[in-house]
Amino acid sequence: MKKYLYLLIISVSSLILNGCDVDVINPNTLTKATFWKTERDAEYGVNAIYNMFYKPGTYSRWIWFRLDLTSDEGWSQSPWAELKEWTRFQYVNYNFWEGNAWTYRDCYEAIFRANQALENIPNIEMDETVKNQLLGQAYFLRGLYYYNLALLWGSENNSLPIILTPSNPADTPQGYNGEDVYNQSISDLSQAVNMLPEQWDSNNLGRATKGAAYALRAKCYMQLHKWEEAKNDLYWLVEGNGKQYYDLVAKYEDNFTKDTENNKESVFEIQYSDVHKAPAGDGDFDVDPNLGLNRGQFFAPPGIGWTDGELRPWIVNEFKKEKDLSGNYDIRLKYTAFYEGMNQDFPENNRIYRYRLDGADSDIWNLQNWKGRVFFRKYGSDYYRDYDDYHNPTNVRLIRFADVLLMYAECIANTDNDLSKAVGLVNRVRQRVNMPELKVNHFDATQSKNAFLKRLQMERSLELCSEGLRWADIKRWGLVDNQGGIDELIARDEDFRNFVIGKHNCLPIPSDDVNNNPNQQQNPNY
């Protein structure tokens, strides 16, 4: 068995959404008076937080529109006008459910579930080691969702609630700026680091570990430009005790298939499954929830998916600027994108789901709805079947070791007088895919900090393209804070012509939330 986190109890989901007292109690429904009594209750309560990964507002579907399509790597030509506009910084209806409010709501729902676990588990009698592991997972997951809130909606002008206890519908929590929200995530992840095990046994693959907490805390520190603190966290994974658990896998593509999951490159991985009972639902109370990844259905090429998102062509051009040590194109391109000429660039790269480029579909790139376009490939199901759907079982490696190595290189370059070490970390990632060392084609990047950091920006995209990391990167690098950075982004993505500095570096808070909470402030530029 490859999936171990599907003890996701729907009755517990009902419990954690119960925010008010009622006079009539359904005898078939769990209540706070009858739950949170046993170790099993605690386990189910923590599993209910993991269950939020399978909600459309988070990692099964809509969050990818914000993380991938808002960045310069992706864009949209969707016939759904509002969905398309929200990838072009054209925000009109701040309550737009699929583009904004759903993800915002689900982040706070996950936090609410975590808050219940953190309040109630300490009062349950159980083995202290088990208790700490459960609490550590709740802290990690709450920290993850506060990180998402800070990244997407946080700024010095927006104010976001920080809620640390189970809330009630009438609450009007105080709002905090983005830096404060990152710091809350850091606080949660610091607790998780101290409580989580370094590894789980084979029956608990997919649960948060100490290494995952270190890596995510480093991401928070880096967004705040706290390079020394981030470097210390990443040291644990690369050179410290965590070194025994993590490394690059030999084949790049093994990071994106269902048969090579939970491998040594995976630092934190969301477990998906195609096991479901029809109709598997997306609602909070569905008895049979959809445990599959929906991303491919929305990003796959025409005739396969809805094609609501696609890649910018510059990515293909950037990959082709260098050949590997055997004189071939970078193998990462093959597993990143579907594009015209792919079958000429790589042997046996002639299939796009059910379409065969060496047969009856050889002229597909001449079709009006295909010509000149570049489509997502990572986390699709083309590698083993002819279609994609709402039940893709491919796990998402939310944090993988290649990302850790490149983050570590960035931190070292920003703190130590050891550029050669930072260069070596990038070369380690390039070596896995048989690319030459930086000094061969990017000599300047091996000679100065500024040149190295600028090259690192592109190295991260080549390695991590369309994995939901680019928006955090361009914000961290300050590319959205000045006109020079915006001009650079426009050269790769025309949608940034709509970008307003000081406004679009964060999403608008849904109007209903601001209107109902006098203690929360919308960015005045909205």
Sequence and secondary structure as in RCSB ss.txt:
>XXXX:A:sequence
MKKYLYLLIISVSSLILNGCDVDVINPNTLTKATFWKTERDAEYGVNAIYNMFYKPGTYSRWIWFRLDLTSDEGW
SQSPWAELKEWTRFQYVNYNFWEGNAWTYRDCYEAIFRANQALENIPNIEMDETVKNQLLGQAYFLRGLYYYNLA
LLWGSENNSLPIILTPSNPADTPQGYNGEDVYNQSISDLSQAVNMLPEQWDSNNLGRATKGAAYALRAKCYMQLH
KWEEAKNDLYWLVEGNGKQYYDLVAKYEDNFTKDTENNKESVFEIQYSDVHKAPAGDGDFDVDPNLGLNRGQFFA
PPGIGWTDGELRPWIVNEFKKEKDLSGNYDIRLKYTAFYEGMNQDFPENNRIYRYRLDGADSDIWNLQNWKGRVF
FRKYGSDYYRDYDDYHNPTNVRLIRFADVLLMYAECIANTDNDLSKAVGLVNRVRQRVNMPELKVNHFDATQSKN
AFLKRLQMERSLELCSEGLRWADIKRWGLVDNQGGIDELIARDEDFRNFVIGKHNCLPIPSDDVNNNPNQQQNPN
Y
>XXXX:A:secstr
         HHHHHHHT  S  SS  TTS  TTTSS SHHHHHHHHHHHHGGGGSTTTTTTTHHIIIIISSTTEE
   SSHHHHHTTTT    TT IIIIIHHHHHHHHHHHHHHHHHHHGGGS S HHHHHHHHHHHHHHHHHHHHHHH
HHH  SS  EE   S   TT    EE HHHHHHHHHHHHHHHHHHS S   GGGTTS  HHHHHHHHHHHHHHTT
 HHHHHHHHHHHHTSGGGGT    SSGGGGS GGG S TTEEEEE       SS B STT SSB  SB HHHHHS
 BTTB    EE THHHHHHTT B TTS B HHHHHHEE TTHHHHSTT  EETTEETTTTTTTGGGSTTTTT BE
E TT STTT S   TTB   EEEEEHHHHHHHHHHHHHHH S HHHHHHHHHHHHHHTT   HHHH GGGGT HH
HHHHHHHHHHHHHHTTSS HHHHHHHTTTTSSHHHHHHHHHH GGGGG  TTTTTS    HHHHHT TT    TT
 
